[in-house]
Amino acid sequence: MVSFTTSAPLAHAVAQISGRTPLGSVLKSAEWELVPAELRMRAMFSAQVQNERILAEAQQRLQQRIKLERSQLADGTEGALMDRGRFIEEMRQVLSEEGYKRGEAKAGSLMDLKSTRRLGLIWDMNLAQAQGYARWKTDQSANGLEAEPCYELIRVESRKEPRDWPLVWLEHGGKFYGEAGPDYPLAMGRMIALKTDPIWRYISRFNSPWPPFDWDSGMGLTGIDRDEAEALGVIGPDDVITPLHRPFNDSYSMALTGIPDSGLERLRSQFGDSILIDGDAISIHTPTTTPASDAIQSFLPESSLSDRARAIADAGANQILGLGSGNDVAPWPRGFDTSSTTPEILASTSAVAVGRKLLYHELWNGSAEAAAAFAGLIRKYLPDEVAVMVQDNHVHAWRPDLLTLTPEAIQALSVAGYNGVLLGYGQNMGVLPYATVIIQDADGLVIGGFQAPAATAKVYAASRAKDFTDALGQTVRVLINGEEVAL
């Protein structure tokens, strides 16, 4: 059982839990194991749980434990830390409030979301993953690798029916060193490898190079110092170990079924151009001209993606302000007030540039020359990997590496009004039922709006609000069907 007993929060563990996005899905555990590990690390999920409030409530309590935050009592004093028993009790209350019904699941089984077994597993596995990641991140430093360049796989908790880990180790190419330990006396030696060796991913059911390596496995790691590693022959005296900043490979792809379009929108908003979603296939994506997002490379906060979007939007603002409405080459009439249109242009085009949004589209109600001038304007500040097209007064911008439709197909969908999903609105114009989303700046000026599926309008509103916040550097207000909502 995992327990955080440090006197201060583990920063990397806090970031690992806090940076997740609740993602409801009908995927089973075995299917989630096939999801690229980078994405699993950034998604708060539980097998076959579609209600995202349940996931968010669980995440909030896990964060409370990892941050070592105490509850506030009625008299204002500090209460106890979140623990496993309290987590189970409070999550049962949340499930009751959400109208959870066991259905065909056997009472007390792992399929029963209210059971101690299931809620305890959610607690144990999420904390273990956060703790394992925090240690791995700390160990991947030049000084750490010099002092202790290796891990040894050891048993840290007993099990009634322990798995044959030496066999797993051998089957995945692991090497043995020295004499076998007491846990596996018949093994060919101790299971030791460099901290940067891919064997740690290979033996993991979850493709992550830190424990837990399997459900309730009871296995863990201990560090092996330089002198012992050299004496055992794992490393040479002159060998230098280079830290790993990315624990996963880039080429993993899978058919991702069971996650709704709103869930895919969350992933796209979270990861930007570091993922490629093509139909129901999803893969880690490394653009040829734009560096992959730091959020994937080292699990840093999402600010790096936001910083890129803001820099692009700032460049765009300089272009627009430089022309002004009184310039003869401006793509708008003299005297036209661009204050209400510029935010949407900057938000949408910068979101396309970083991969949060698939398509920018504007029907330019003016001359063909004005449409061409506007296309030329956004072309000046957008990165080279963004394609810009103008046809019959329709102006488009997209990333061909992320949106693989032909220009002809993009134009046809836009003319017919069938590009709402590509625009990040969740559905096409006029499809029922829908909700009306309005985005306002801090002063109440309307700077954006669209129709979204009534049931998931808040998801798409949050994604597009993020686009505006990044582009403008300020928080925006969101109204759904005329009522302001908190995101």
N, C-alpha and C positions, 0 to 999 in steps of 0.2 A: 504494500500500500504506500502510495507516494504522500509525503508530507513536507511542506516547505517550512523549514526550521531556521532559516537564516535570520539574522537580526535586522537586515535591511532587504528591501525588495531586490530581486535579480532583474537588472534592467532588460536584458535580452529576453527573459521569460515574460516580463510585462509586455514588451513590444510584440512578442510572438502571439500572445492571447489578444491583446488590445487591437492589433492590426487586422484581425479577422473580420470577414463579412458574413453575417448569418445567411445561410443559403439553404432554403427548403428544397427537398428533393424526394422522389420516390426510389432513389437508388438504394440497393441493399449494400451491406458491408463489403461483400466481395466485389461489387461493382465500384464502390468508392475506392477500393484499393488499387484499381486500375487508373484512377484519375491521376494525371501528372502530379508528382509530389509537391512541386512548387505551388500548385493551385490548392491542394489540400491544406498546405501550411497557412494559406490565407483565407480559408473558408471555415466558418463555424457551422458544423453539420452533425447530424446523427442519422444513422441508417433509417430510411423510410419515414423521416420526420419532415413534413411539409410546412407545418406552422412555424413561421419565422419568429413570432413573438416568443415561443417556447425556447427556440435556440438563442435568441437575444437575452432572455432572462437567465439562461444557463451561463452564457458568456459573461454577463455582468457579475454573477456570483463567483465564477472562476477568477475574474479580474480582481475582485475584492480580496480573495485569498492570496493571490500572487502579489498584490500590492501591499499586503499585510494591513489592509484597512479594517478598522473596527466599526461595528454598527453603532449608530447613535440611539441612546435610550430616550425615553419620553422626557426625562428631566435634563437632557442635554449632555449627559456624561457619556463616556465611551463604554460600549459593551464588549462582547466577545468577538474574536476573529471568526470568520467563516470557516466551518469545518465540514467534514464529509456528512455527518449526521444532519446538521442543519441544512446543508445543500439539498439532501434528499427530501427532508421535510418541507422545505420551502418550494421545491420544484413540484412536489405532489400537489401543493396548493395551487400553483400556477396552472398545472394540468387540469385541475378541477375547474378553475375559472375559465379555461379555454374549452371546456366541454369534452375533454378527452374521454374516449371510450375504448376499452381494450379490444373490442371486436372479437376476432377468432384467436387472438393470442392467449396462450395459457397463462393463468394467473401466476405471477412470480417468476416467469421465464424472462429471458433476454428480449423477447418480442413484446413483453408487457412494459410499456414506457414508464409506468408508475412503480414498477418493482424495485426493490432494493438492489437487485443484481444489475439491472439496466442503468439506473441512475448512478449507482456506485461505479459502474464501468465508465460512464461518461466522465465522472469526477476523476477517477484514477488515470484514465488514458490521456485526458487533456492536460492534466498537471504533469504527468510523466513526460509527455511530448515537449511541453514548455520547459521543464527542467532539463531534459536531455539536450534540447536545442541550445539553451543558455550555456550549458557546460561546453558543448561542441564549439559554440561561437567564441567563448573565452579561450578554449584550447587552441584555436586556429590563429595563434599569434607567433611571430618569429621567436620570441623569448620562451613562450610555452612549449613550442615544438623542440627547441634546443634542449630545454631541461627535461622534458618527458615526451620523446618523439613517438611513443607507441602506446596503444591500448592492449589490454588483455581481456578477453571475454570470460567472465566468471559468473557463477551463480550467486545471486545476492538474496534470494528468497527461495525457500524449499517448496517443492510441489509434490503432490501425491503421485502423479504420473509425469515425471520430467521428460521433456522432449530430448531426443538424442542430438544435442547440439554439435558434438564433434563430427557426426555424420553430415549435418547441415554445413558445417565449416568446410569439410573435405569436398563435398559435392559442389561447392561454390568457389573452389580454387584456393581455399585458405591453407596456410602452411603451419606446421607445428614446430615448437621449439622447446628444448629442455625436457625435463621429466613431467609426466602428466600430474595434474593436481588431484586432490582427494575427491573432488566432485565427480570426475570422470577418469578413474584410475586406469581404465583400459584404453584410453586414447593414446595417440602416437606422440603426445606432448602437450604443451600449453598452447592455447589459441591466441596468438599474438600477431599484430600487424601494425604498420605505421598508421598514425592517426589520419593520414591522407589517403590510405589505401581504399580502393573501391569495394573491397570485401565487406566493409561495414554496411554499404547499401545492398550488396548482393544477398546477405543473410537476413535482411530485414523484410518482413512481410509488407512494410509500408514504404520501402525504397528510400528510407531516410537513414543517414549514417550515425544515428544516435539511438539509444534505447528509449522506449521499449522496441524490441525487435519483432515481437509477436504479441498477440493478445495474451495478457496475463502470463508472460513467459517466465518471469522470475530471474531473467538474465540481465547483467549489467556490465559496466566497464570499470577497470582500474588502470591508472597510468603506470607506465614502465619508464624508469628514468634512463638517461643516456648511457650511463655506465653498464647497467644491466642489459640494455638492448644491444650494445656492442658486444658484450660478453656472450650473449646468446646467438649472435650472428644475424640479428634482424637488420642491423644497420652498420655500415662501415664507419671508421673513425673520421673520415673526411667527408662523409655524406652530409649535404645540406638539404633540409626539408622545407619546401616552399608552401606557405599557408594556402589553404583552399578558401576562396571567397564564395564559390558557388558549389554547394554539395551535390548538385544534380546535373544530369546531362540535358542537352537542349532538344534532342530529337524525338522525345517521347510523344506519341499521339494516340488518341483513342476515340472510339465512337461514344459520344457523351449523350446518352438518351436518359430521359427521366428528369432532367433539369428543365424547367419551363423557360420561355423566352425572357421572362423577367429576371430569372436567375442568371441567364447568360448576360443580360444587360449589367447586372451587378459585377460579374467577372470582368466584362469589358471596361466598365468604369473604374474598377480597382486596378487592373493590370495594364490597361492601355495597349500599346503596340508590342508588349512582350508576350501576348498570346495571339493565336490565330484561331478563329472560330469559323469553320467552313461547313455549313449545314449542321449536322450533329457530330462533326469531328472537331476536336479541340487539341491544340498542340502548343508547346512553348515555341515562341517565334523570335528569331534574331534578325532584325531588319538589316539590309545590306548597307544603308547609308545613315540610319539613325541608331545610336547605341540603344541596346535593350534597357528597359527601365531598371533603375537601381532597386526598386521595390522587389523585383524578382532576383536580381543578382546577389543581394546581400540582406534582403529582408529589412532594409531600412524603412523608416516611415514613408508614407506616400508623397511627402513633400517634394521629392525629386521630380516626380511626374508633374506635379503642380507647378514647380519652378520652370520646367520646360514650356508648359502651356502659357505661363505668364510672360515669359521672355518673347514668345512668338506673338502674343497679343500686344505686348508693348511695341514691338516692331510694326505691327499692323496699325496701331493707334498713331504712331509717328507718320506713317504713310498717309493715313486719312486726314489727320490734322494738317499735314504739309500741303495737301491739295486745297482743303477748305471748299466751301460751297460757292465761292466767288471766282474760282479758277476755271478758265475756259475748258481745260482738259478734264475737269472733275466729272465723274459719271452720274451726276445728279444736277438738277436745275439750279441756277443761281438763286441764292437766298434760302435754299432748302436747309432745314434744321436737321442735322445728322445725329443729334443727341439721343434720339430714340431708336435709331437703327444701328449705330456704331456698336453698342454693346453686344447685340445679337450677332453681328458679323464677326466680331473678335472672338466671342465665346464659341461659336460654332466652328469657325475655321481653325482656331487653335486646338479645339477638341479633336477635330479630324486629324490634325498634324501629329498629335501624340497617341492616336489610336483609340480614344475613348468613344468616338462617334464615327460611324462608317462613312457618312455622306453629308456634304453641305450642298444645298440647292436653293437657288433664288431665281424666280421668274422676274426678269428685269422689265418692268412696264415702261418702256421708252424705246428709243431708237436702237437699232442694232449696233450703232457706233458707241452708244452709252453702255450697252451690255458688254461689248468688247473692252471698253475702257475699264469697267469694273473688274472684269476677269483679269485684266492686266495689273490692276491695283493689288488684288489679293495674291497674284502670282509673285509680286515683288517681295512680299514678306514671308510667304510660306516656304518651308524647306523644299529642297529639290525632289524628295520622294513623294510629294503631294502632286497629283495630276490636277490640272485646271482645264476645264473645257467650257466653251460657250457655243450654243447651238440654238438657233431660233429664239434668241433672247433668254434662254435657260442657261444659267451659270452653275457649274458643278465643281466641287473640289472633293477629291478622295485619294486614298492610298491604294494603289493597285496591288500592293503586296498583302493588304488586309481585305479589300473588297475586289474580288476577282471577276466581277461581271465586266462585260465588254462595254465600251463607251456607248454603243448603240443601245444596249439593254438598259443602261442607266438612264439614258434619255427617254426611252420608251416608257419606262416605269414612272418617271417624273411627269411626263406629259399626261399620262393616264391617272395620275394621283395615287399611284400604288407604291410610293417610296417611303411611306411613313415608318415602317420598321427599320429601313436603312438609315433614316434620319434620327433614330433613337427615340421615337415616340411610342413604340409598342404596337401600333396598328396604323392602317391607312386612313386617310381623311374620310369621314362620314360613316365609318363602320360602327354599328351599334352593338352593345351599349358603350358609350364613351363618357369620359369626364373631361372637363375643360381645365387645363392647367395654365395659370398666368404667373409670370415671373416679373417681379418689380424690384427696382433698386431701393436703397435705403430711404429715399424721399417719396416713394410710392409711384414713381414713373414706371409705366409698363415697358419692359424691355424685351419680353419674349412671351410666347404662348403657343400651345398646341393641344391637340386632342390625344388622349391616351386611354387604354382599356380601363373601364371603370374600376375593376377589381384590383388592378395593380398600378393605378395612376401615380401613387406615391413613389413607387420604385423609379419610374421614368422621370418624375419631377425631381427626385433627389439627384439623379445622374446629370440632368441638364442644369440644375441649380449649381452643381459642382463646376460645370463648364463655365458658368458666368462668374462664380466666385474666383476661380483661377484666373480668368481673363481680366477681371476688374480689380482684383485684390481687395474685395470687400464682400461682406455677407449680403445675400439677396433675400427677398421675401417671396414665399410661394403660396399661391391661392389655388385651391382645387374646388371647382364649382362655387367660386365666390367666397369660400371660407379659408382664412389663413391657416396653414398647417406647419407644425414644427417637424423638421427633418433630422 
